[in-house]
């Protein structure tokens, strides 16, 4: 009798699953990869319209080494960890987002739904994916550089430059990229600027910097900027700005010595860097996302990737802007487009139109839904931006 009852319950469950359709076979509406500003913003936007979200946070953040987060209205000079904690608390109020503090090791697309698998083998499924998987800075193997990165050695003048204003500063990286840093620093933030090009003054770099400004040498001379092309042996911190600072005027007094292979050294109060970046995660490639250079190609409307049902946000996408306000904006954009796309699919399933239901269930589902929507989703997003 017990076995018969179990079979009946199983049959009923199977029948209900088939009747409810594919949309209800997934555990969540949306998988969000990344617990930084972009992923949190996406989760917030989706939570506000009561979408069931699961957000995976690997605990790896590009801005984690920095002392404070800047140029974020309402959160200026906030410790990144405090910002993330406050965001989680606010998102949790809506009680629809699940936070999983594990790294996703594998993602798959199967029958128009997505699965995410963590290290212990547990798999979670959803109808859509938003990738806020981030970038990593490809720092050269110079002793002392990585340890000091984000704490007196930084890549963004808007993020950390103010705290090191009016201090002697060095520019690290290829010679051709130094011209851009000089324009960003001089004359408002720093006037004592030296370029440490670490042996990169070759023909290719000279050609590239000349393509930016034929008169770059004249600019450097006018700004009294010296280029030191000697190979760097190491960068040594001799004073910690986390300790030696003036909080009242928000100044951090770091001090570094850059040692060269010829046994000489120079001192600087801070450095701005120009190094390459790469994707922090292999998940976009696992899903078959196309790239523009080293960024996820999100030139389609709403920051969609080429993979239907997948969005790319934050530093890792091809917006070519890498800062917290951009990351948050991109997360909200993806959330709006994702919600409306989900709603359009749901409407087609419940409209009683068998032709529409067939379109939703076949392999061209997402493309046909987008065609049906026309400009509606763009209009909704633009209306929200104006509020």
C-alpha positions as CSV (number, residue, x, y, z in Angstrom):
1,X,0.0,0.0,0.0
2,X,2.8,2.4,0.9
3,X,4.6,1.7,-2.4
4,X,1.3,2.2,-4.3
5,X,0.8,5.5,-2.5
6,X,4.3,6.7,-3.4
7,X,3.8,5.8,-7.0
8,X,0.5,7.8,-7.0
9,X,2.3,10.8,-5.5
10,X,5.1,10.6,-7.9
11,X,2.7,10.4,-10.8
12,X,0.8,13.5,-9.5
13,X,4.1,15.4,-9.1
14,X,5.2,14.5,-12.6
15,X,1.9,15.6,-14.1
16,X,2.0,18.9,-12.3
17,X,5.5,19.6,-13.4
18,X,4.7,19.0,-17.0
19,X,1.5,21.1,-16.7
20,X,3.3,24.0,-15.1
21,X,5.9,24.1,-17.9
22,X,9.6,24.6,-18.1
23,X,9.5,27.9,-16.3
24,X,8.7,26.2,-13.0
25,X,11.3,23.5,-13.3
26,X,14.1,25.8,-12.3
27,X,14.8,26.7,-8.7
28,X,15.3,30.4,-9.3
29,X,14.4,33.1,-11.8
30,X,17.9,34.5,-12.0
31,X,21.4,33.4,-11.1
32,X,23.7,36.3,-10.3
33,X,27.4,35.7,-10.4
34,X,29.4,38.1,-8.3
35,X,29.0,39.8,-4.9
36,X,30.6,43.1,-5.8
37,X,28.7,46.3,-6.6
38,X,27.4,45.2,-10.0
39,X,26.1,41.9,-8.8
40,X,24.5,43.4,-5.7
41,X,22.9,46.1,-7.8
42,X,21.4,43.5,-10.1
43,X,20.1,41.5,-7.1
44,X,18.6,44.7,-5.6
45,X,16.8,45.6,-8.8
46,X,15.4,42.1,-9.2
47,X,14.4,41.9,-5.5
48,X,12.4,45.1,-5.9
49,X,10.1,43.3,-8.4
50,X,10.1,40.1,-6.3
51,X,12.1,37.9,-8.6
52,X,13.6,34.8,-7.0
53,X,17.4,35.3,-7.2
54,X,20.4,33.3,-6.1
55,X,23.6,35.3,-5.8
56,X,27.0,33.6,-5.7
57,X,29.8,35.4,-4.0
58,X,33.3,33.9,-4.3
59,X,34.8,36.4,-1.9
60,X,37.1,37.7,-4.5
61,X,36.8,41.5,-5.3
62,X,38.9,43.7,-7.4
63,X,38.6,46.6,-5.0
64,X,39.1,44.6,-1.9
65,X,42.7,45.7,-1.3
66,X,41.8,49.4,-1.2
67,X,41.4,51.2,2.1
68,X,38.2,53.1,1.1
69,X,35.8,53.4,-1.7
70,X,35.4,56.8,-3.3
71,X,33.3,58.8,-5.8
72,X,30.2,56.8,-4.9
73,X,27.5,59.2,-3.9
74,X,26.2,58.4,-0.4
75,X,29.0,56.0,0.2
76,X,32.1,58.1,-0.3
77,X,35.1,57.0,1.8
78,X,33.4,53.8,2.9
79,X,35.3,50.6,3.4
80,X,34.3,48.2,0.6
81,X,33.5,45.4,3.0
82,X,31.1,47.7,4.9
83,X,29.4,48.7,1.6
84,X,28.9,45.1,0.6
85,X,27.5,44.2,4.1
86,X,25.0,47.2,4.0
87,X,23.9,46.3,0.5
88,X,23.2,42.6,1.5
89,X,21.2,43.8,4.5
90,X,19.1,46.1,2.4
91,X,18.5,43.4,-0.3
92,X,17.6,40.8,2.3
93,X,14.7,42.9,3.4
94,X,12.8,41.8,0.3
95,X,13.3,38.2,1.2
96,X,13.6,36.9,-2.3
97,X,17.4,36.7,-2.8
98,X,19.5,33.8,-1.6
99,X,23.2,34.5,-0.9
100,X,25.6,31.7,-1.4
101,X,29.2,32.4,-0.3
102,X,30.8,29.9,-2.6
103,X,32.6,30.0,-5.9
104,X,30.8,28.6,-8.9
105,X,33.1,26.2,-10.8
106,X,30.8,25.2,-13.7
107,X,27.9,26.7,-15.6
108,X,25.8,25.1,-18.3
109,X,22.9,26.0,-20.6
110,X,20.4,23.2,-21.1
111,X,17.0,23.4,-22.7
112,X,16.8,27.2,-22.3
113,X,17.7,27.1,-18.6
114,X,21.0,27.4,-16.7
115,X,22.8,25.5,-14.0
116,X,25.5,26.6,-11.7
117,X,27.6,24.1,-9.8
118,X,29.8,24.9,-6.7
119,X,32.9,23.1,-5.5
120,X,31.0,20.5,-3.4
121,X,29.0,19.4,-6.4
122,X,25.7,21.1,-5.5
123,X,23.9,22.4,-8.6
124,X,21.4,25.3,-8.7
125,X,19.2,26.2,-11.7
126,X,17.6,29.3,-13.0
127,X,16.0,30.8,-16.2
128,X,18.4,33.6,-16.6
129,X,22.0,34.5,-15.7
130,X,23.6,37.9,-14.9
131,X,27.4,37.8,-14.9
132,X,29.1,40.3,-12.6
133,X,32.2,38.1,-12.4
134,X,34.7,40.9,-12.5
135,X,38.3,41.5,-13.7
136,X,41.7,40.9,-12.2
137,X,44.7,43.2,-12.5
138,X,47.6,41.5,-14.2
139,X,50.4,42.9,-12.2
140,X,54.0,42.1,-13.1
141,X,56.2,40.0,-10.9
142,X,57.8,43.0,-9.1
143,X,58.5,42.2,-5.4
144,X,56.4,44.5,-3.2
145,X,54.0,45.6,-5.9
146,X,51.1,43.3,-5.2
147,X,51.4,43.7,-1.4
148,X,51.0,47.5,-1.7
149,X,48.4,47.5,-4.5
150,X,45.3,49.5,-3.4
151,X,47.2,51.1,-0.5
152,X,49.3,53.9,-1.9
153,X,49.7,52.1,-5.3
154,X,46.5,52.5,-7.3
155,X,45.2,52.5,-10.9
156,X,42.4,55.1,-10.7
157,X,42.9,58.7,-9.8
158,X,39.2,59.1,-9.1
159,X,39.3,56.2,-6.6
160,X,42.4,57.0,-4.6
161,X,44.1,60.1,-6.1
162,X,42.6,62.7,-3.8
163,X,44.1,61.1,-0.7
164,X,47.6,61.4,-2.2
165,X,47.2,64.9,-3.8
166,X,50.2,67.2,-3.8
167,X,52.6,64.4,-3.1
168,X,55.5,63.1,-5.3
169,X,54.0,60.4,-7.4
170,X,55.3,57.8,-9.8
171,X,53.7,56.3,-12.9
172,X,54.2,52.6,-13.4
173,X,53.7,50.6,-16.6
174,X,54.4,50.9,-20.3
175,X,55.7,54.2,-21.5
176,X,52.8,54.7,-24.0
177,X,50.2,54.5,-21.2
178,X,52.0,57.1,-19.0
179,X,50.7,60.0,-21.2
180,X,47.1,59.2,-20.2
181,X,48.0,59.1,-16.5
182,X,49.9,62.4,-16.7
183,X,46.8,64.1,-18.2
184,X,44.6,62.7,-15.4
185,X,47.0,63.8,-12.6
186,X,48.5,67.1,-13.7
187,X,48.0,69.9,-12.6
188,X,45.1,69.4,-10.1
189,X,46.2,66.4,-8.2
190,X,50.0,66.1,-8.6
191,X,52.7,68.2,-10.2
192,X,55.8,66.2,-9.0
193,X,55.4,63.3,-11.4
194,X,58.1,60.8,-12.5
195,X,57.5,58.0,-15.0
196,X,59.0,54.6,-14.2
197,X,58.7,52.7,-17.5
198,X,60.8,49.7,-16.5
199,X,62.7,49.2,-19.8
200,X,59.7,49.7,-22.1
201,X,61.1,52.6,-24.1
202,X,61.1,50.6,-27.3
203,X,60.1,51.4,-30.8
204,X,56.6,50.1,-30.4
205,X,55.9,52.1,-27.3
206,X,57.4,55.2,-28.7
207,X,55.2,54.8,-31.8
208,X,52.1,54.3,-29.7
209,X,52.6,57.3,-27.4
210,X,53.2,59.4,-30.5
211,X,49.9,58.3,-31.9
212,X,48.2,59.8,-28.8
213,X,50.1,63.1,-29.1
214,X,52.9,63.9,-31.5
215,X,54.1,66.5,-29.1
216,X,54.1,64.2,-26.1
217,X,57.8,65.0,-25.4
218,X,57.0,68.7,-25.3
219,X,54.1,68.1,-22.9
220,X,56.4,66.1,-20.6
221,X,59.0,68.8,-20.7
222,X,56.5,71.6,-20.0
223,X,55.2,69.6,-17.0
224,X,58.8,68.8,-15.8
225,X,58.2,65.1,-16.0
226,X,61.2,62.8,-16.0
227,X,61.2,59.3,-17.5
228,X,63.3,56.7,-15.8
229,X,63.6,53.6,-18.0
230,X,65.9,51.6,-15.7
231,X,64.7,48.0,-14.8
232,X,63.0,47.9,-11.5
233,X,64.3,45.4,-8.9
234,X,61.6,45.9,-6.2
235,X,59.3,48.4,-4.6
236,X,59.6,48.7,-0.8
237,X,57.2,50.4,1.5
238,X,58.9,52.5,4.1
239,X,55.8,54.3,5.5
240,X,52.2,53.1,5.8
241,X,49.5,55.6,5.0
242,X,47.0,53.5,6.9
243,X,48.8,54.7,10.0
244,X,50.4,58.0,9.0
245,X,47.5,60.1,7.8
246,X,45.5,63.2,8.5
247,X,41.8,62.1,8.5
248,X,40.6,65.7,8.9
249,X,41.8,66.7,5.5
250,X,41.7,63.0,4.2
251,X,45.4,62.6,3.4
252,X,47.3,59.4,3.5
253,X,51.1,59.6,3.8
254,X,52.5,56.5,2.2
255,X,56.1,56.4,1.2
256,X,57.9,53.9,-1.1
257,X,61.3,53.3,-2.4
258,X,61.6,52.0,-5.9
259,X,64.9,50.1,-6.2
260,X,66.6,49.6,-9.6
261,X,68.9,46.8,-10.8
262,X,71.8,49.2,-10.8
263,X,71.5,49.4,-7.0
264,X,70.1,53.0,-7.0
265,X,66.6,54.0,-5.7
266,X,64.1,56.8,-5.6
267,X,61.4,57.7,-3.2
268,X,57.8,58.4,-4.0
269,X,54.7,59.0,-1.9
270,X,52.4,57.0,-4.2
271,X,52.2,55.3,-7.6
272,X,49.5,55.2,-10.3
273,X,49.7,52.0,-12.4
274,X,48.9,51.1,-16.0
275,X,48.7,47.4,-16.2
276,X,46.5,45.0,-18.2
277,X,43.5,43.3,-16.9
278,X,41.9,39.9,-17.6
279,X,38.6,38.1,-16.8
280,X,38.5,37.0,-13.2
281,X,36.4,34.0,-14.0
282,X,36.1,31.3,-16.7
283,X,32.3,31.1,-16.4
284,X,31.6,33.5,-19.3
285,X,33.7,31.3,-21.6
286,X,32.0,28.2,-20.3
287,X,28.7,29.6,-21.3
288,X,30.0,30.6,-24.8
289,X,30.0,34.4,-24.3
290,X,31.7,36.4,-27.0
291,X,34.4,38.9,-26.2
292,X,35.5,42.3,-27.4
293,X,39.2,42.2,-26.5
294,X,39.3,40.9,-23.0
295,X,35.8,42.1,-22.1
296,X,32.4,40.3,-22.4
297,X,30.7,41.7,-25.5
298,X,27.6,43.5,-24.2
299,X,27.0,45.9,-27.1
300,X,23.5,44.4,-27.6
301,X,20.5,46.3,-26.0
302,X,20.3,46.0,-22.2
303,X,23.9,44.7,-21.8
304,X,22.9,41.3,-23.2
305,X,25.6,38.9,-24.4
306,X,25.4,36.8,-27.5
307,X,24.1,33.9,-25.3
308,X,20.3,34.3,-24.9
309,X,19.3,34.8,-21.4
310,X,22.8,36.0,-20.2
311,X,23.8,39.5,-19.3
312,X,27.3,40.9,-18.6
313,X,27.8,43.7,-16.1
314,X,30.5,45.5,-14.1
315,X,34.2,45.7,-14.9
316,X,34.0,42.5,-17.0
317,X,31.7,43.9,-19.7
318,X,32.6,45.9,-22.8
319,X,31.3,49.3,-21.5
320,X,34.9,50.2,-21.1
321,X,34.3,51.8,-17.8
322,X,35.7,50.3,-14.6
323,X,34.4,52.0,-11.4
324,X,31.8,51.4,-8.8
325,X,29.1,53.8,-10.1
326,X,29.4,52.2,-13.5
327,X,29.1,48.7,-12.0
328,X,26.0,49.7,-10.0
329,X,24.4,51.3,-13.1
330,X,25.1,48.3,-15.3
331,X,23.6,45.9,-12.6
332,X,20.4,47.9,-12.5
333,X,20.2,48.0,-16.3
334,X,20.5,44.2,-16.6
335,X,18.0,43.8,-13.8
336,X,15.3,45.8,-15.6
337,X,15.9,44.1,-19.0
338,X,16.0,40.7,-17.4
339,X,12.7,41.2,-15.4
340,X,10.8,42.5,-18.5
341,X,12.1,39.6,-20.6
342,X,11.0,37.1,-18.0
343,X,7.6,38.8,-17.7
344,X,7.2,38.7,-21.5
345,X,7.9,35.0,-21.6
346,X,5.5,34.3,-18.8
347,X,2.7,36.3,-20.5
348,X,3.2,34.3,-23.7
349,X,2.9,31.1,-21.7
350,X,-0.3,32.1,-20.0
351,X,-2.0,33.9,-22.9
352,X,-3.7,30.8,-24.2
353,X,-2.0,31.3,-27.6
354,X,-0.5,27.9,-28.5
355,X,1.6,29.4,-31.2
356,X,3.2,31.8,-28.7
357,X,3.7,28.9,-26.2
358,X,5.5,27.0,-29.0
359,X,7.7,29.9,-29.6
360,X,8.6,30.2,-25.9
361,X,9.5,26.5,-25.7
362,X,11.5,26.1,-28.8
363,X,15.2,26.7,-29.3
364,X,14.7,30.3,-30.7
365,X,12.7,31.3,-27.6
366,X,14.6,34.3,-26.4
367,X,15.2,35.8,-29.9
368,X,11.5,35.6,-30.7
369,X,10.5,37.1,-27.4
370,X,12.8,40.0,-28.1
371,X,11.2,40.5,-31.5
372,X,7.7,40.4,-30.0
373,X,8.7,43.0,-27.4
374,X,9.9,45.5,-30.0
375,X,11.1,48.7,-28.3
376,X,8.9,48.1,-25.3
377,X,11.8,47.0,-23.0
378,X,13.9,50.0,-24.1
379,X,11.1,52.4,-23.4
380,X,10.6,50.9,-19.9
381,X,14.3,51.2,-19.1
382,X,14.5,54.8,-20.4
383,X,11.4,55.8,-18.3
384,X,13.1,54.4,-15.2
385,X,16.3,56.3,-15.9
386,X,14.4,59.6,-16.0
387,X,12.9,59.1,-12.5
